[in-house]
């Protein structure tokens, strides 16, 4: 036999391993796991081609070289867009087919369970079968389950099961304890949060703020605070509600509306282009309250200040004729001075951030600026109260005409107060000076002045039986015409019945006056002197204080010359109508006559006289009364005419 033939029948088989090197099932699984860990991937996808590639690349080579080669191959073999789409379609098809098979197997399993359960009496499982199984027409109860004989348990199995059950119970107990402790900790945290939140809510409510519930969909913001005014304008009424959010620790988070920079109204008084008075910054009641309460208070005050300034801006458009204008967000209001002189002042009103106001040196008219600011705030609060009062009354009859709501008279009231006080002070200053001059001339006069008659009889104005609050009744008087009154007895009057000259001052910044008017009421003695008809009015109206003063000078001089001197000298006096110059003849036996001219100029009584004899005039004699040191009026006239 040749060697070739001998080798042709040789079969190559692995050398049989000795018994000691044979691997049992457990050792084989351990080595498979170790091989998988060494390769850092599962052995499922390993095939002969992959192992051959690893041998060619060098299994024991450096990892960075192998990774570099793999990265290069991946870069070189990057699939195109079409290949990716085809691969995605293929994977989707495979997944769809696998899902179909999975659904099919699941239906088969459910059908098998339903058939097994159908063997038990009283079980209704018709709806559990699939459509394919119903088409097969398989009888119910075809399959069944039978419990086989239990295998005997050894002591080792029993002890192992007991230890397993004990360990399971201990693990369950530990999990229960941990769960209970965790729940208790969370509950304690929630209790602290809720306690703090409700404590701050209660504190806000006890301070007088209205807390209301929001809609149900506000899960983490159940409540809101109403810090605005219910009768404010629509825009400011909507801004007066702020939700009360809960922070992580339970405190109330400031709403963005409350965190805005608060504003305040600033009033300045200017004279000759120089600011002489500034209103002060409003201060908080206390600093001991919560931060949320301070924020609510600041937001409420800021909202009122902004609404007040907005209402004045809208009203200023109708007051251009009263020297009211807006420049650079500042209202410039020209108003008469309150000192009783003809000078005027400018009131500057603007709304600025609260932290921009810096208290400076106190000036002479800080109190005036502060009073103006507080008065405007009171007028707006009164407007809110009156809106609520009108809304509570029965509605007026329905008409086709739309009711228009006018702006509250804020600037009108301010201008009316300034004009009325300035006019009455000018008039009373003149009357006081005139009365002092007449008294220095030993002419008995009594002067009584009242700036506003309503302010002097508040007890009759405020009626407790009315539904309107007393403060609102008081502030309502500022919307009505201001009426001042002054009375002065005439120099010619004597005894208990004295003739009085009445001067009434009436101010209204609206129809029909649009300003201040003066009404002078004459007594009966002056009616006789002026030779007025019985049915003619004794009241004369004047638009300015200068015209009223000029008229008063004239009628008082007429009373002295036509009534007082006529009473003193009887038939010796010759008068001329509507003239304060009278002619007094000398005593019997003398042909001398004197013209006596009585005048009141700027509140000073003047007397001038000249002699009429043989048609020739002599040097005139003049005299004025400014103090009581000079000779009396009667004595002076007697010395002139004898």
C-alpha positions as CSV (number, residue, x, y, z in Angstrom):
1,X,0.0,0.0,0.0
2,X,1.3,3.3,-1.0
3,X,1.5,6.2,1.3
4,X,-1.0,8.1,-0.7
5,X,-3.7,5.5,-0.3
6,X,-3.0,5.2,3.3
7,X,-3.4,8.9,3.9
8,X,-6.7,9.0,1.9
9,X,-8.5,7.0,4.6
10,X,-7.2,9.0,7.5
11,X,-9.9,11.1,9.4
12,X,-8.8,14.1,11.5
13,X,-10.6,14.3,14.8
14,X,-9.8,16.2,18.0
15,X,-7.7,14.4,20.5
16,X,-9.9,13.0,23.2
17,X,-9.5,15.0,26.3
18,X,-8.7,13.2,29.5
19,X,-11.5,12.9,32.1
20,X,-10.0,15.4,34.4
21,X,-10.0,18.1,31.8
22,X,-13.6,17.6,30.8
23,X,-15.8,20.6,31.7
24,X,-19.1,20.2,33.4
25,X,-22.1,22.3,32.7
26,X,-21.4,24.9,35.3
27,X,-17.8,25.4,34.4
28,X,-18.7,25.8,30.7
29,X,-21.2,28.6,31.5
30,X,-18.5,30.3,33.7
31,X,-16.0,30.3,30.9
32,X,-18.6,31.6,28.4
33,X,-19.4,34.5,30.7
34,X,-15.7,35.2,31.1
35,X,-15.2,35.2,27.3
36,X,-18.1,37.6,26.9
37,X,-16.7,39.9,29.6
38,X,-13.2,39.9,28.0
39,X,-14.8,40.8,24.6
40,X,-17.0,43.4,26.3
41,X,-19.9,42.3,24.2
42,X,-22.3,39.4,23.9
43,X,-21.2,36.2,22.1
44,X,-24.5,35.9,20.2
45,X,-23.4,37.7,17.1
46,X,-19.9,36.0,16.8
47,X,-19.4,34.0,13.7
48,X,-16.5,32.5,11.8
49,X,-15.9,35.4,9.5
50,X,-15.7,37.9,12.4
51,X,-13.2,35.7,14.2
52,X,-11.1,35.4,11.0
53,X,-11.1,39.2,10.7
54,X,-9.9,39.5,14.3
55,X,-7.1,37.0,13.7
56,X,-6.0,39.0,10.6
57,X,-6.0,42.3,12.5
58,X,-4.2,40.9,15.4
59,X,-6.2,40.0,18.4
60,X,-3.5,40.9,20.8
61,X,-2.6,44.3,19.1
62,X,-3.1,47.7,20.8
63,X,-6.7,48.8,21.1
64,X,-6.1,52.2,19.7
65,X,-4.7,50.7,16.4
66,X,-7.7,48.3,16.1
67,X,-10.2,51.1,16.9
68,X,-8.4,53.3,14.3
69,X,-8.7,50.7,11.6
70,X,-12.3,50.1,12.5
71,X,-13.0,53.8,12.4
72,X,-11.3,54.1,9.0
73,X,-13.4,51.2,7.7
74,X,-16.5,52.8,9.0
75,X,-15.6,56.1,7.5
76,X,-14.8,54.5,4.1
77,X,-18.0,52.4,4.2
78,X,-20.5,55.1,5.3
79,X,-23.9,54.2,3.8
80,X,-25.7,56.6,1.5
81,X,-29.1,58.2,2.2
82,X,-30.9,55.7,-0.1
83,X,-29.1,52.8,1.7
84,X,-30.2,54.1,5.1
85,X,-33.8,54.4,3.9
86,X,-33.7,50.9,2.6
87,X,-32.3,49.6,5.8
88,X,-35.0,51.5,7.8
89,X,-37.7,50.0,5.6
90,X,-36.2,46.5,6.0
91,X,-36.1,46.9,9.8
92,X,-39.6,48.2,9.9
93,X,-40.8,45.2,7.8
94,X,-39.0,42.8,10.1
95,X,-40.5,44.5,13.2
96,X,-43.9,44.5,11.7
97,X,-43.7,40.8,10.9
98,X,-42.4,40.0,14.4
99,X,-45.2,42.0,16.0
100,X,-47.7,40.1,13.9
101,X,-46.3,36.8,15.0
102,X,-46.2,38.0,18.6
103,X,-49.8,39.1,18.4
104,X,-50.7,35.7,16.8
105,X,-49.0,33.7,19.6
106,X,-50.6,35.9,22.3
107,X,-54.0,35.2,20.8
108,X,-53.3,31.5,20.8
109,X,-52.2,31.7,24.4
110,X,-55.4,33.6,25.3
111,X,-57.5,31.1,23.4
112,X,-55.9,28.2,25.2
113,X,-56.5,29.8,28.6
114,X,-60.1,30.5,27.6
115,X,-60.7,26.9,26.5
116,X,-59.2,25.6,29.8
117,X,-61.4,28.0,31.8
118,X,-64.5,26.9,29.7
119,X,-64.3,23.5,31.4
120,X,-65.2,25.0,34.7
121,X,-69.0,25.3,35.3
122,X,-70.4,28.8,35.5
123,X,-67.6,30.4,33.5
124,X,-68.6,32.6,30.6
125,X,-65.7,33.1,28.3
126,X,-67.3,33.4,24.9
127,X,-66.0,37.0,24.5
128,X,-62.4,35.9,25.3
129,X,-61.9,33.9,22.1
130,X,-60.4,35.4,19.0
131,X,-62.1,35.4,15.7
132,X,-59.7,32.8,14.2
133,X,-60.4,30.5,17.1
134,X,-64.2,30.9,16.8
135,X,-63.9,30.0,13.1
136,X,-62.2,26.7,14.0
137,X,-65.4,25.6,15.9
138,X,-63.5,24.0,18.8
139,X,-65.8,22.5,21.4
140,X,-65.8,23.9,24.9
141,X,-64.0,21.9,27.6
142,X,-61.7,20.2,25.1
143,X,-58.7,20.9,27.2
144,X,-58.4,20.7,31.0
145,X,-55.9,20.9,33.8
146,X,-55.3,18.4,36.5
147,X,-53.3,18.8,39.6
148,X,-50.6,16.1,39.8
149,X,-49.2,14.5,42.8
150,X,-47.0,16.6,44.9
151,X,-43.4,15.5,45.2
152,X,-42.3,14.8,48.7
153,X,-40.2,17.6,50.3
154,X,-37.0,17.0,52.1
155,X,-36.0,18.7,55.3
156,X,-33.5,20.8,53.4
157,X,-36.2,22.1,51.1
158,X,-38.5,22.9,54.0
159,X,-35.7,24.8,55.9
160,X,-34.7,26.6,52.7
161,X,-38.3,27.6,52.0
162,X,-38.7,28.8,55.6
163,X,-35.5,30.9,55.4
164,X,-36.6,32.3,52.1
165,X,-40.0,33.2,53.5
166,X,-38.4,34.8,56.6
167,X,-36.0,36.8,54.4
168,X,-38.9,37.9,52.2
169,X,-40.9,39.0,55.3
170,X,-37.9,40.9,56.7
171,X,-37.3,42.6,53.4
172,X,-41.0,43.5,53.2
173,X,-40.9,44.8,56.7
174,X,-37.8,46.9,56.0
175,X,-39.5,48.3,52.9
176,X,-42.6,49.1,54.8
177,X,-40.7,50.9,57.5
178,X,-38.7,52.9,55.0
179,X,-41.9,53.8,53.1
180,X,-43.6,54.8,56.3
181,X,-40.6,57.0,57.4
182,X,-40.4,58.6,54.0
183,X,-44.2,59.3,54.0
184,X,-43.9,60.7,57.6
185,X,-41.1,63.0,56.5
186,X,-43.0,64.2,53.5
187,X,-46.1,64.7,55.6
188,X,-44.2,66.7,58.1
189,X,-42.7,68.8,55.4
190,X,-46.1,69.4,53.9
191,X,-47.6,70.2,57.3
192,X,-44.9,72.9,57.9
193,X,-45.4,74.3,54.5
194,X,-49.2,74.4,54.8
195,X,-48.9,75.8,58.4
196,X,-46.6,78.6,57.2
197,X,-48.7,79.4,54.1
198,X,-52.0,79.5,56.0
199,X,-50.4,81.5,58.8
200,X,-49.4,84.2,56.3
201,X,-52.8,84.0,54.6
202,X,-54.5,84.5,58.0
203,X,-52.1,87.4,58.9
204,X,-53.0,89.1,55.6
205,X,-56.7,88.5,56.2
206,X,-56.5,89.9,59.8
207,X,-54.9,93.1,58.5
208,X,-58.1,93.8,56.7
209,X,-57.1,92.7,53.1
210,X,-59.8,90.8,51.3
211,X,-58.6,87.2,50.4
212,X,-60.7,85.3,47.8
213,X,-60.5,81.9,46.2
214,X,-59.4,81.6,42.6
215,X,-60.8,79.2,40.0
216,X,-60.5,75.5,40.5
217,X,-57.9,75.1,37.8
218,X,-55.4,77.1,39.9
219,X,-53.9,74.1,41.7
220,X,-50.9,75.7,43.3
221,X,-52.4,79.2,43.7
222,X,-55.8,78.6,45.4
223,X,-56.1,82.2,46.9
224,X,-55.6,85.8,45.8
225,X,-55.7,89.1,47.6
226,X,-57.8,92.0,46.5
227,X,-55.8,95.1,47.3
228,X,-57.3,97.4,44.8
229,X,-60.5,99.5,45.1
230,X,-63.8,98.0,44.0
231,X,-65.0,101.3,42.5
232,X,-61.8,102.2,40.7
233,X,-61.6,102.4,36.9
234,X,-61.7,99.3,34.8
235,X,-58.0,99.2,34.1
236,X,-57.0,99.8,37.7
237,X,-59.7,97.5,39.1
238,X,-58.2,94.6,37.1
239,X,-54.8,95.3,38.4
240,X,-56.0,95.2,42.0
241,X,-56.0,91.4,42.3
242,X,-52.8,89.4,43.0
243,X,-52.5,85.6,43.3
244,X,-50.8,84.3,46.5
245,X,-48.3,81.6,45.3
246,X,-46.8,79.1,47.6
247,X,-43.0,78.9,47.8
248,X,-41.0,75.7,48.4
249,X,-40.8,76.4,52.1
250,X,-44.5,77.4,52.4
251,X,-44.1,81.2,52.4
252,X,-46.0,83.4,49.9
253,X,-44.2,84.3,46.7
254,X,-44.6,87.9,45.7
255,X,-46.7,88.2,42.6
256,X,-45.1,90.2,39.7
257,X,-47.8,92.9,40.1
258,X,-46.8,93.3,43.7
259,X,-43.1,93.4,43.0
260,X,-43.4,96.3,40.6
261,X,-41.7,99.5,41.6
262,X,-44.2,101.5,43.6
263,X,-45.0,105.1,42.6
264,X,-46.2,108.1,44.5
265,X,-47.8,111.5,43.7
266,X,-45.5,114.5,44.0
267,X,-46.8,118.0,44.3
268,X,-44.5,121.0,44.0
269,X,-45.2,124.7,44.4
270,X,-43.3,127.1,42.2
271,X,-42.9,130.9,42.5
272,X,-41.1,132.9,39.8
273,X,-39.6,129.6,38.3
274,X,-38.2,128.5,41.7
275,X,-39.6,125.5,43.6
276,X,-40.6,126.7,47.1
277,X,-42.5,123.7,48.4
278,X,-42.6,119.9,47.9
279,X,-44.9,117.3,49.3
280,X,-43.5,114.6,51.6
281,X,-43.1,110.9,50.9
282,X,-45.9,108.8,52.4
283,X,-44.6,106.6,55.2
284,X,-45.6,103.0,56.2
285,X,-47.5,102.5,59.4
286,X,-45.0,100.0,60.8
287,X,-42.2,97.8,59.8
288,X,-43.1,94.8,62.0
289,X,-45.5,93.2,59.6
290,X,-44.6,90.5,57.1
291,X,-42.9,91.4,53.8
292,X,-46.0,90.3,51.8
293,X,-48.2,92.7,53.9
294,X,-45.8,95.6,53.2
295,X,-45.7,94.7,49.5
296,X,-49.5,94.7,49.4
297,X,-49.7,98.0,51.2
298,X,-47.2,99.6,48.8
299,X,-49.0,98.1,45.8
300,X,-52.3,99.5,47.1
301,X,-50.9,103.0,47.6
302,X,-49.1,103.0,44.3
303,X,-52.3,101.9,42.5
304,X,-54.2,104.8,44.1
305,X,-51.5,107.3,43.2
306,X,-51.4,106.1,39.5
307,X,-55.2,106.2,39.2
308,X,-55.3,109.7,40.7
309,X,-52.7,111.0,38.3
310,X,-54.4,109.3,35.4
311,X,-57.7,110.9,36.3
312,X,-56.1,114.4,36.5
313,X,-54.4,113.9,33.1
314,X,-57.8,113.1,31.5
315,X,-59.4,116.1,33.3
316,X,-56.7,118.5,32.3
317,X,-57.7,118.2,28.6
318,X,-60.9,120.1,29.4
319,X,-59.2,122.8,31.5
320,X,-56.8,124.4,28.9
321,X,-58.7,127.6,29.3
322,X,-57.8,127.7,33.0
323,X,-54.0,127.6,32.3
324,X,-53.7,123.9,32.9
325,X,-51.3,122.1,30.6
326,X,-49.2,118.9,30.5
327,X,-45.5,119.0,29.7
328,X,-43.1,116.1,30.0
329,X,-45.6,114.0,32.0
330,X,-45.9,116.9,34.5
331,X,-49.1,118.9,35.1
332,X,-48.6,122.6,35.2
333,X,-51.4,124.4,37.0
334,X,-51.4,128.2,37.3
335,X,-53.4,129.2,40.4
336,X,-53.9,132.5,42.3
337,X,-51.9,133.0,45.5
338,X,-53.5,132.4,48.8
339,X,-51.9,135.4,50.4
340,X,-54.6,137.8,49.2
341,X,-52.2,139.6,46.8
342,X,-52.5,139.7,43.0
343,X,-49.5,137.4,42.4
344,X,-49.9,133.8,41.2
345,X,-48.2,130.5,41.8
346,X,-47.6,127.3,39.7
347,X,-48.5,123.9,41.0
348,X,-46.5,121.0,39.5
349,X,-48.0,117.5,39.8
350,X,-46.3,114.3,38.6
351,X,-46.2,110.6,39.5
352,X,-42.7,109.3,40.1
353,X,-41.1,106.1,41.5
354,X,-41.2,106.0,45.3
355,X,-37.5,105.7,45.8
356,X,-36.7,108.8,43.7
357,X,-38.1,111.2,46.3
358,X,-35.4,112.4,48.6
359,X,-36.4,114.5,51.6
360,X,-34.6,117.8,51.3
361,X,-34.5,121.0,53.3
362,X,-37.9,122.2,54.5
363,X,-39.1,125.2,52.6
364,X,-41.8,127.8,53.3
365,X,-44.6,126.1,51.3
366,X,-44.0,122.4,52.0
367,X,-47.2,122.4,54.1
368,X,-49.2,123.8,51.2
369,X,-47.8,121.2,48.8
370,X,-48.6,118.4,51.3
371,X,-52.1,119.7,51.8
372,X,-52.8,119.7,48.1
373,X,-51.5,116.1,47.7
374,X,-53.6,114.9,50.7
375,X,-56.7,116.8,49.4
376,X,-56.5,115.2,46.0
377,X,-56.2,111.8,47.5
378,X,-59.3,112.4,49.7
379,X,-61.2,113.6,46.7
380,X,-60.5,110.4,44.7
381,X,-61.4,108.3,47.8
382,X,-64.7,110.3,48.0
383,X,-65.3,109.6,44.3
384,X,-65.0,105.9,45.0
385,X,-67.4,106.1,47.9
386,X,-69.9,108.1,45.8
387,X,-69.8,105.5,43.0
388,X,-70.6,102.8,45.5
389,X,-73.4,104.9,47.0
390,X,-74.9,105.6,43.5
391,X,-74.6,102.0,42.6
392,X,-76.6,101.0,45.7
393,X,-79.5,103.3,44.8
394,X,-82.4,102.3,42.6
395,X,-81.4,102.7,39.0
396,X,-82.8,105.6,37.0
397,X,-85.5,105.1,34.3
398,X,-84.3,103.5,31.1
399,X,-83.8,105.8,28.2
400,X,-82.5,105.5,24.6
401,X,-79.7,107.9,25.4
402,X,-76.5,106.4,26.6
403,X,-75.4,107.5,30.0
404,X,-71.9,108.9,30.0
405,X,-69.6,108.9,33.1
406,X,-67.8,112.1,33.7
407,X,-64.3,112.4,35.2
408,X,-64.3,113.3,38.9
409,X,-63.7,117.0,39.5
410,X,-60.3,116.9,41.0
411,X,-58.5,119.8,39.3
412,X,-61.7,121.8,39.2
413,X,-62.1,121.5,42.9
414,X,-58.4,122.5,43.4
415,X,-58.8,125.5,41.2
416,X,-62.1,126.5,42.8
417,X,-60.5,126.3,46.3
418,X,-57.6,128.5,45.2
419,X,-59.7,131.0,43.4
420,X,-62.3,131.3,46.2
421,X,-59.7,131.6,49.0
422,X,-57.7,134.1,47.0
423,X,-60.8,136.2,46.1
424,X,-62.2,136.2,49.6
425,X,-58.9,137.1,51.2
426,X,-58.4,140.0,48.8
427,X,-61.9,141.2,49.6
428,X,-61.7,140.7,53.3
429,X,-58.3,142.4,53.4
430,X,-59.7,145.4,51.7
431,X,-62.8,145.4,54.0
432,X,-60.6,145.2,57.0
433,X,-58.4,148.0,55.9
434,X,-61.5,150.1,55.1
435,X,-63.1,149.4,58.5
436,X,-59.9,150.2,60.3
437,X,-59.7,153.6,58.4
438,X,-63.4,154.4,59.3
439,X,-62.8,153.5,62.9
440,X,-59.8,155.8,63.1
441,X,-62.1,158.5,61.8
442,X,-64.4,157.8,64.8
443,X,-67.1,156.3,62.6
444,X,-68.6,153.3,64.2
445,X,-68.7,150.3,61.8
446,X,-68.9,146.5,62.5
447,X,-67.3,144.1,60.0
448,X,-68.0,140.3,59.9
449,X,-66.3,138.1,57.4
450,X,-66.7,134.4,56.5
451,X,-64.5,132.7,53.9
452,X,-67.0,129.8,53.4
453,X,-70.4,129.8,55.1
454,X,-70.7,126.0,54.8
455,X,-67.6,125.4,56.8
456,X,-68.9,127.5,59.7
457,X,-72.2,125.5,60.0
458,X,-71.0,121.9,59.6
459,X,-73.3,120.8,62.3
460,X,-76.3,121.6,60.1
461,X,-74.6,120.3,56.9
462,X,-73.8,116.9,58.3
463,X,-77.0,115.0,59.0
464,X,-76.6,111.7,60.9
465,X,-80.0,110.5,59.6
466,X,-78.7,110.3,56.0
467,X,-77.4,107.1,54.5
468,X,-74.2,108.9,53.3
469,X,-71.3,108.8,55.7
470,X,-70.4,112.0,57.6
471,X,-67.0,112.2,55.8
472,X,-68.6,111.9,52.4
473,X,-71.2,114.6,53.4
474,X,-68.3,116.9,54.3
475,X,-66.3,116.2,51.1
476,X,-69.5,116.5,49.0
477,X,-69.6,120.2,50.0
478,X,-66.4,120.7,47.9
479,X,-68.3,119.8,44.8
480,X,-70.8,122.5,45.3
481,X,-70.2,126.2,44.7
482,X,-68.1,127.9,47.4
483,X,-69.9,130.8,49.1
484,X,-68.2,133.4,51.2
485,X,-70.0,136.2,53.0
486,X,-69.0,139.6,54.5
487,X,-71.2,142.2,56.2
488,X,-70.3,145.7,57.3
489,X,-72.5,148.2,58.9
490,X,-72.7,151.6,57.2
491,X,-71.0,154.6,58.9
492,X,-74.3,156.5,58.9
493,X,-76.2,153.8,60.8
494,X,-76.9,154.2,64.5
495,X,-78.8,152.6,67.3
496,X,-79.9,149.0,67.4
497,X,-81.1,148.9,63.9
498,X,-78.1,149.2,61.7
499,X,-78.0,149.1,58.0
500,X,-75.7,146.5,56.7
501,X,-73.8,146.2,53.4
502,X,-73.6,142.5,52.3
503,X,-71.0,141.2,50.0
504,X,-71.2,137.5,48.9
505,X,-68.5,135.7,47.1
506,X,-69.5,132.7,45.0
507,X,-67.0,130.4,43.2
508,X,-67.8,127.6,40.7
509,X,-65.4,126.1,38.1
510,X,-68.3,125.1,35.9
511,X,-71.5,126.4,34.2
512,X,-72.7,129.1,34.4
513,X,-69.8,131.1,36.1
514,X,-66.5,129.3,35.4
515,X,-64.8,131.4,38.1
516,X,-65.6,133.7,41.0
517,X,-68.3,136.4,41.1
518,X,-69.1,139.0,43.8
519,X,-72.6,140.0,44.7
520,X,-73.2,143.3,46.6
521,X,-76.6,143.7,48.3
522,X,-77.5,147.3,49.3
523,X,-79.5,148.3,52.3
524,X,-82.6,150.5,52.1
525,X,-80.7,153.7,53.0
526,X,-78.5,153.4,50.0
527,X,-81.4,152.5,47.8
528,X,-82.9,155.8,48.7
529,X,-79.7,157.6,48.1
530,X,-79.3,156.1,44.7
531,X,-83.0,156.8,43.9
532,X,-83.6,153.2,42.8
533,X,-87.1,152.1,41.9
534,X,-88.9,150.0,44.5
535,X,-89.2,147.1,42.1
536,X,-85.6,147.3,41.1
537,X,-83.1,144.7,42.4
538,X,-80.8,145.7,45.2
539,X,-78.2,143.1,44.1
540,X,-75.3,143.9,41.8
541,X,-72.9,141.3,40.5
542,X,-69.2,141.8,39.5
543,X,-66.8,139.4,37.8
544,X,-63.6,140.6,39.5
545,X,-62.6,141.7,43.0
546,X,-61.3,145.0,41.6
547,X,-64.7,146.0,40.2
548,X,-66.4,145.0,43.4
549,X,-63.9,147.1,45.5
550,X,-64.4,150.1,43.2
551,X,-68.2,149.9,43.7
552,X,-67.9,149.5,47.5
553,X,-65.6,152.5,47.7
554,X,-68.3,154.5,45.9
555,X,-71.3,153.4,47.8
556,X,-69.6,153.8,51.2
557,X,-68.5,157.3,50.3
558,X,-72.1,158.1,49.2
559,X,-73.4,156.8,52.5
560,X,-71.0,159.2,54.4
561,X,-71.8,162.2,52.2
562,X,-75.5,161.8,51.4
563,X,-76.7,160.2,54.7
564,X,-74.2,161.0,57.5
565,X,-73.5,164.7,56.5
566,X,-77.2,165.3,55.6
567,X,-78.2,164.1,59.0
568,X,-75.6,166.3,60.7
569,X,-76.2,169.5,58.8
570,X,-79.8,169.2,57.5
571,X,-80.9,171.8,55.0
572,X,-77.4,173.4,54.8
573,X,-76.3,170.4,52.6
574,X,-76.8,170.4,48.9
575,X,-76.3,167.0,47.2
576,X,-75.9,165.9,43.6
577,X,-77.2,162.5,42.3
578,X,-74.6,159.7,42.3
579,X,-71.8,162.0,43.5
580,X,-69.9,161.9,46.7
581,X,-69.3,165.7,46.6
582,X,-71.7,167.8,48.7
583,X,-71.9,171.5,49.3
584,X,-72.4,172.7,52.9
585,X,-73.4,176.3,53.5
586,X,-72.0,178.2,56.5
587,X,-74.1,179.3,59.5
588,X,-76.6,182.1,59.2
589,X,-75.1,185.5,58.5
590,X,-72.3,184.0,56.4
591,X,-72.4,183.6,52.6
592,X,-69.6,181.1,52.6
593,X,-70.1,177.6,51.1
594,X,-67.8,174.6,51.1
595,X,-67.6,171.6,48.8
596,X,-66.9,168.5,50.8
597,X,-65.6,165.6,48.7
598,X,-65.5,162.2,50.5
599,X,-63.5,159.4,48.9
600,X,-62.3,156.0,49.9
601,X,-59.2,154.9,47.9
602,X,-57.4,151.6,48.6
603,X,-59.3,151.3,51.9
604,X,-58.3,154.8,53.2
605,X,-60.9,157.5,53.9
606,X,-60.0,160.8,52.3
607,X,-61.6,164.2,52.8
608,X,-61.0,167.2,50.6
609,X,-62.7,170.6,50.9
610,X,-62.6,173.9,49.2
611,X,-64.4,177.2,49.9
612,X,-66.8,178.8,47.5
613,X,-67.0,182.6,48.2
614,X,-67.9,185.5,45.8
615,X,-67.4,183.1,42.9
616,X,-63.7,182.6,43.7
617,X,-62.1,179.3,44.9
618,X,-59.8,179.2,47.9
619,X,-57.0,176.7,48.5
620,X,-58.4,173.2,49.0
621,X,-58.0,171.3,52.3
622,X,-57.3,167.6,52.4
623,X,-57.2,165.0,55.2
624,X,-56.8,161.2,55.4
625,X,-57.4,158.7,58.2
626,X,-54.9,155.9,58.7
627,X,-54.8,155.7,62.4
628,X,-56.7,157.0,65.4
629,X,-54.2,159.8,66.2
630,X,-55.8,162.2,63.7
631,X,-58.9,164.3,64.3
632,X,-62.2,162.6,63.9
633,X,-64.2,162.9,60.7
634,X,-67.1,164.9,62.3
635,X,-64.8,167.3,64.1
636,X,-62.8,167.9,60.9
637,X,-66.0,168.7,58.9
638,X,-67.3,170.9,61.6
639,X,-64.0,172.8,61.7
640,X,-64.3,173.4,58.0
641,X,-67.9,174.5,57.7
642,X,-68.4,176.0,61.2
